[in-house]
Amino acid sequence: MLTRDLTSALRFIVITDHHLAAPRNLLKVVEAALVGGAKAVQLRNKSDTAKELLKLGEHLRHLTEAHEALLFVNDRVDVALAIGADGIHLGPKDPPVQAVRRLVPDEFLIGFSADDPELARSAVLEGANYIGCGAIYATSTKPDAGGMIGLPGLRSVIEAVDVPVVAIGGITDDRIPEVVAAGATGVAVASAIMSASDPLHAAQCMFTALNTT
Protein backbone atom coordinates (compact mmCIF):
# COMPACT_ATOMS: atom_id res chain seq x y z
CA MET A 1 0.00 0.00 0.00
CA LEU A 2 1.32 3.38 -0.94
CA THR A 3 1.50 5.86 1.92
CA ARG A 4 1.32 8.94 -0.28
CA ASP A 5 -1.38 11.54 0.30
CA LEU A 6 -4.74 10.13 -0.79
CA THR A 7 -6.06 13.47 -2.01
CA SER A 8 -3.13 13.80 -4.40
CA ALA A 9 -3.49 10.22 -5.59
CA LEU A 10 -7.19 10.70 -6.37
CA ARG A 11 -6.52 13.81 -8.45
CA PHE A 12 -6.48 11.97 -11.77
CA ILE A 13 -7.88 8.43 -12.12
CA VAL A 14 -7.94 6.52 -15.40
CA ILE A 15 -10.60 3.83 -15.78
CA THR A 16 -9.79 0.94 -18.09
CA ASP A 17 -12.04 -0.13 -20.95
CA HIS A 18 -10.57 -2.54 -23.47
CA HIS A 19 -13.39 -1.87 -25.97
CA LEU A 20 -12.59 1.84 -26.04
CA ALA A 21 -8.86 1.18 -26.24
CA ALA A 22 -9.13 -1.35 -29.10
CA PRO A 23 -7.41 -2.15 -31.32
CA ARG A 24 -4.52 -0.80 -29.27
CA ASN A 25 -2.97 -2.67 -26.37
CA LEU A 26 -4.76 -1.60 -23.19
CA LEU A 27 -1.58 -1.74 -21.12
CA LYS A 28 0.15 0.60 -23.56
CA VAL A 29 -2.71 3.09 -23.27
CA VAL A 30 -2.59 2.93 -19.47
CA GLU A 31 1.18 3.32 -19.44
CA ALA A 32 0.89 6.42 -21.64
CA ALA A 33 -1.67 7.86 -19.25
CA LEU A 34 0.60 7.23 -16.26
CA VAL A 35 3.51 8.89 -18.03
CA GLY A 36 1.19 11.78 -18.84
CA GLY A 37 0.31 12.36 -15.21
CA ALA A 38 -2.44 9.95 -14.10
CA LYS A 39 -2.14 9.17 -10.39
CA ALA A 40 -4.41 6.12 -10.17
CA VAL A 41 -5.90 3.40 -12.34
CA GLN A 42 -9.21 1.61 -11.89
CA LEU A 43 -9.49 -1.81 -13.50
CA ARG A 44 -13.01 -1.97 -14.92
CA ASN A 45 -13.31 -4.43 -17.78
CA LYS A 46 -16.90 -5.51 -17.28
CA SER A 47 -16.93 -8.39 -19.77
CA ASP A 48 -13.71 -10.03 -18.59
CA THR A 49 -13.70 -13.32 -16.72
CA ALA A 50 -12.11 -13.53 -13.29
CA LYS A 51 -9.08 -15.20 -14.87
CA GLU A 52 -8.72 -12.44 -17.43
CA LEU A 53 -9.08 -9.77 -14.74
CA LEU A 54 -6.39 -11.43 -12.65
CA LYS A 55 -3.95 -11.56 -15.55
CA LEU A 56 -4.56 -7.96 -16.57
CA GLY A 57 -4.59 -6.84 -12.96
CA GLU A 58 -1.17 -8.32 -12.32
CA HIS A 59 0.26 -6.37 -15.26
CA LEU A 60 -1.45 -3.20 -14.09
CA ARG A 61 -0.06 -3.72 -10.59
CA HIS A 62 3.47 -3.72 -12.01
CA LEU A 63 2.76 -0.60 -14.05
CA THR A 64 1.21 1.37 -11.21
CA GLU A 65 3.98 0.43 -8.80
CA ALA A 66 6.58 1.56 -11.33
CA HIS A 67 4.83 4.94 -11.60
CA GLU A 68 3.98 5.23 -7.88
CA ALA A 69 0.27 5.26 -8.69
CA LEU A 70 -2.67 3.62 -6.97
CA LEU A 71 -4.53 0.63 -8.39
CA PHE A 72 -8.23 0.05 -7.74
CA VAL A 73 -10.40 -2.81 -8.97
CA ASN A 74 -14.02 -2.23 -9.83
CA ASP A 75 -16.52 -4.48 -7.98
CA ARG A 76 -14.31 -7.57 -7.55
CA VAL A 77 -12.91 -7.71 -4.02
CA ASP A 78 -11.44 -11.16 -4.66
CA VAL A 79 -9.44 -9.93 -7.65
CA ALA A 80 -8.29 -6.81 -5.83
CA LEU A 81 -6.93 -8.81 -2.91
CA ALA A 82 -5.37 -11.46 -5.16
CA ILE A 83 -3.30 -8.94 -7.15
CA GLY A 84 -2.38 -6.77 -4.17
CA ALA A 85 -4.35 -3.76 -5.37
CA ASP A 86 -4.55 -0.65 -3.21
CA GLY A 87 -8.30 -0.72 -3.11
CA ILE A 88 -11.72 -1.51 -4.51
CA HIS A 89 -14.42 0.64 -6.05
CA LEU A 90 -17.99 -0.35 -5.23
CA GLY A 91 -21.44 0.72 -6.35
CA PRO A 92 -24.94 0.53 -4.89
CA LYS A 93 -25.50 -2.94 -6.40
CA ASP A 94 -22.28 -4.38 -4.95
CA PRO A 95 -21.79 -5.84 -1.47
CA PRO A 96 -22.24 -3.21 1.28
CA VAL A 97 -19.20 -1.16 2.18
CA GLN A 98 -19.35 -2.31 5.80
CA ALA A 99 -19.28 -5.97 4.73
CA VAL A 100 -16.26 -5.41 2.49
CA ARG A 101 -14.50 -3.38 5.17
CA ARG A 102 -14.62 -6.41 7.48
CA LEU A 103 -12.87 -8.54 4.86
CA VAL A 104 -9.96 -6.32 3.92
CA PRO A 105 -6.85 -4.97 5.68
CA ASP A 106 -7.20 -1.68 7.55
CA GLU A 107 -5.12 0.21 4.99
CA PHE A 108 -7.16 -1.10 2.05
CA LEU A 109 -8.99 1.73 0.29
CA ILE A 110 -12.68 1.60 -0.56
CA GLY A 111 -14.30 3.93 -3.04
CA PHE A 112 -18.06 4.10 -3.55
CA SER A 113 -20.17 5.50 -6.40
CA ALA A 114 -22.96 7.80 -5.27
CA ASP A 115 -24.89 10.64 -6.87
CA ASP A 116 -27.14 11.11 -3.84
CA PRO A 117 -25.92 12.93 -0.71
CA GLU A 118 -27.60 10.53 1.71
CA LEU A 119 -26.19 7.48 -0.05
CA ALA A 120 -22.74 9.04 -0.05
CA ARG A 121 -22.96 9.90 3.65
CA SER A 122 -24.06 6.35 4.49
CA ALA A 123 -21.17 4.84 2.53
CA VAL A 124 -18.66 7.01 4.38
CA LEU A 125 -20.13 6.02 7.74
CA GLU A 126 -19.69 2.37 6.70
CA GLY A 127 -16.03 2.92 5.88
CA ALA A 128 -15.67 4.34 2.37
CA ASN A 129 -12.49 6.39 1.90
CA TYR A 130 -13.72 8.39 -1.06
CA ILE A 131 -16.81 8.93 -3.22
CA GLY A 132 -17.02 8.71 -6.99
CA CYS A 133 -19.77 11.11 -8.02
CA GLY A 134 -21.58 11.31 -11.33
CA ALA A 135 -22.46 11.29 -14.05
CA ILE A 136 -21.66 14.99 -14.07
CA TYR A 137 -22.07 15.25 -17.84
CA ALA A 138 -23.53 12.90 -20.46
CA THR A 139 -21.48 9.74 -20.91
CA SER A 140 -21.82 6.62 -23.06
CA THR A 141 -19.27 4.53 -21.20
CA LYS A 142 -21.54 3.66 -18.26
CA PRO A 143 -25.17 3.52 -19.38
CA ASP A 144 -26.29 2.13 -16.00
CA ALA A 145 -25.00 5.19 -14.15
CA GLY A 146 -28.35 6.97 -14.23
CA GLY A 147 -29.06 10.51 -15.39
CA MET A 148 -26.74 13.47 -15.29
CA ILE A 149 -26.57 15.29 -11.96
CA GLY A 150 -24.57 18.26 -13.20
CA LEU A 151 -22.45 20.56 -11.09
CA PRO A 152 -25.25 21.26 -8.56
CA GLY A 153 -25.55 17.54 -7.86
CA LEU A 154 -21.79 17.27 -7.47
CA ARG A 155 -21.77 20.11 -4.96
CA SER A 156 -24.53 18.53 -2.92
CA VAL A 157 -22.55 15.31 -2.53
CA ILE A 158 -19.34 17.18 -1.69
CA GLU A 159 -21.14 19.12 1.02
CA ALA A 160 -22.56 15.91 2.52
CA VAL A 161 -19.28 14.09 3.23
CA ASP A 162 -15.87 14.76 4.73
CA VAL A 163 -13.89 12.50 2.39
CA PRO A 164 -12.51 13.21 -1.11
CA VAL A 165 -15.10 13.31 -3.90
CA VAL A 166 -14.02 12.41 -7.42
CA ALA A 167 -16.11 13.63 -10.36
CA ILE A 168 -16.93 11.17 -13.13
CA GLY A 169 -18.94 11.14 -16.31
CA GLY A 170 -18.17 13.07 -19.48
CA ILE A 171 -15.11 14.78 -18.00
CA THR A 172 -12.85 16.51 -20.54
CA ASP A 173 -9.88 18.76 -20.00
CA ASP A 174 -11.89 21.88 -20.82
CA ARG A 175 -14.51 20.92 -18.20
CA ILE A 176 -11.98 20.32 -15.44
CA PRO A 177 -11.83 23.96 -14.19
CA GLU A 178 -15.55 24.08 -13.38
CA VAL A 179 -15.50 20.63 -11.80
CA VAL A 180 -12.59 21.58 -9.54
CA ALA A 181 -14.20 24.93 -8.78
CA ALA A 182 -17.27 23.01 -7.61
CA GLY A 183 -15.07 21.34 -4.99
CA ALA A 184 -14.13 17.99 -6.53
CA THR A 185 -10.86 16.49 -5.32
CA GLY A 186 -10.17 15.10 -8.75
CA VAL A 187 -11.61 13.39 -11.81
CA ALA A 188 -12.02 9.84 -13.07
CA VAL A 189 -12.08 9.34 -16.83
CA ALA A 190 -12.47 6.48 -19.27
CA SER A 191 -13.18 7.57 -22.85
CA ALA A 192 -11.13 10.79 -22.58
CA ILE A 193 -8.04 8.59 -22.34
CA MET A 194 -9.06 5.16 -23.61
CA SER A 195 -10.49 6.53 -26.87
CA ALA A 196 -7.87 9.24 -27.41
CA SER A 197 -5.82 8.97 -30.57
CA ASP A 198 -2.84 10.08 -28.49
CA PRO A 199 -3.43 8.98 -24.87
CA LEU A 200 -0.16 10.49 -23.68
CA HIS A 201 -1.07 13.92 -25.00
CA ALA A 202 -4.64 13.58 -23.69
CA ALA A 203 -3.35 12.71 -20.22
CA GLN A 204 -0.88 15.59 -20.28
CA CYS A 205 -3.69 18.03 -21.17
CA MET A 206 -5.84 16.75 -18.30
CA PHE A 207 -2.91 16.84 -15.89
CA THR A 208 -2.14 20.42 -16.87
CA ALA A 209 -5.77 21.46 -16.48
CA LEU A 210 -5.92 19.86 -13.04
CA ASN A 211 -2.80 21.64 -11.90
CA THR A 212 -3.59 25.10 -13.23
CA THR A 213 -7.06 25.48 -11.70
N, C-alpha and C positions, 0 to 999 in steps of 0.2 A: 504493500500500500504506500502510495506516495504521501509524503507529509506536507507537501506544498499547500499554499493557501487555496481553499476550496473555491472561493469567489473568483480568483484569478483563473483557476482551472475550468470553471464553468462559463468563462467569457465567450468561448467559441467552440461549439460542439458540432461535429460532422456525423450525420446519421447515414449508415451504409444502405445501399439499395442496388443490388447487382443488376436489376433490370434497367435502371437509369444509367448505370455505368457502362453497360454493354454497348459495343462489343469489346470495350477495353477491359483490362485486368483490374478488378476492384481494388486489389492491394496497391497497385500502382497509383490509382486515383487517390486512395487514402493517404499514401505516402506523400504525394504532391501536396495534399491539403495540410498535412502536418508540417512540411517544409515551409508552406505558405503562412503558417501561423496558428492553425487549429490547436486547441489545448486539450481536447477530449474527443473520443470516438465512441459512438453508440452502435453496437452490432445489432442491426434490425433487418434481417433477411427473412421475411415472413414465410416464404415458401420452402426454405431449407429444412432438411431433416436434422435431427439432433446430431447425427454424425457429421453432417456437412457444417453445421454451426460450430462444432468442436474444432474441426480442422481449420476453418477460417478464423475462428477465435484465437487459436494458438498462434497463427501468423500475425494477427492484429496485436496480440499481447507483446510479441517481439518488437513490432513497429512502434507501439506506443511507449514501451519502455525505452527504446532507443531515442525517442524524442521527448522523453519526460512528460508524457501526456497520460491522461486518465483513460481507462477503458471501461465502458458500461455495456451490459448485455440487456437487450429488450426482452422482457417477460420471463426468460428462462433462467431461474435461479440455479438449477442444476448445472447448466452450461457455464454460467458465470463463476461458480465455485470451482468447477473442474479446470478451467483455464487460468484461474488466479486473477480474474478481473477485479477492478477496483470497486465495482458496484453493479447494481441492477436498476433498470427503469421499469416501473410498473404502471398499469392503468386501472381504471375502475373495474374492469372485467377480470383482472388478475387476482391472485391470492391477496388477502388483506395485508397491508403494510406491517401491522403488529405481528401477524403470523410469520412473515418472512424475517422480521427483525429477530425473532426467537431462534431462527435457524442459522443465522450468519454471525461472523465475528463482529465484535464491537466496532471495529474501524471500517467495516464494510459500509459503503455508501448506498443509500436507497433514494432514487428519484421517483416522483409520482406525477402523472399527468392529470391536471385539473383545470377546468375553465370556470369553475364555480367557487366562490370564496369559502363557503362552508365546507365543501369537499376538500379543498386545499388545507384548511385549518385542521380538519379531522385527520388528514394524512400526516400532517406535521406532529400532531399530538401522539400519533401511533408510532412515530419514529422516522418519518421521511426527512432526509437531509436537504432536499431541494424540490422545487415544483417546476414542472414543465408546463407552460401555459399557452394554450392556443386552441384553435387556429386564429392567429391574429389577422391574417389576410387569407384570401382564397388559396387553396392548395389542392393539387390533384394527387399528391403522394400518399395521403392518408384519408381516403374517403369516409372512413368510419369515425373521424375525429369530431363530427358534428359541425354546426354552423360557425361562421366567423364571429368572434367576440369583439374584434377591433381593439383599439387602444383603451377605450373606457373599461372594457372587460378585463384587460391586462392590469390596469391600475387597481381595479377592485380586488383582484387576487393578491397583488403585491401588498396592498394595505391590510390584508387579512392575516398575513403570516410574517414570521420573523426569520425566515430562511431565504436563501437566494431563489429568485424566480427567473427562469429562462424562457424567453419568448420563442414560439415555434409556429410555423405555418406561413408560407409565402414570404419568408424573409429574404430580402435582397440587400445589397450593400447600400443602395440609395435610401432604403427604408430604415436602416440601422439607427441613424440619429434620432428619429422620433420614437423608436422603441426604447432606446437607452434613456431618452428624456422622460419617458413615461415611468422609468424606475427599474427596468429589467436589468438583472445582473449580466446577462449575456443572451446569446441566440443559439438555437439549434437548427441546422439546415440539412436538407437532403438534396433536392434537385439543384439548388444553387451551386453545389459542388459536383454532385454525381453526374449531372447532365452537362456540365460546362465543357466547352470544347478545349479549354485550357484550365484544368482544375487548379494548377499552381497559381496562375494569375488571378483566378476567381477568389481563391483563398487569401491571396495577398491584398486584394481590394477590400474584402470583408474585414481582414485584420486591421488594415489602415483605417477603415471607417469606425471600427470599434475603439480604436485608440486615439482618435482625433475628435471624439464627441464628449 
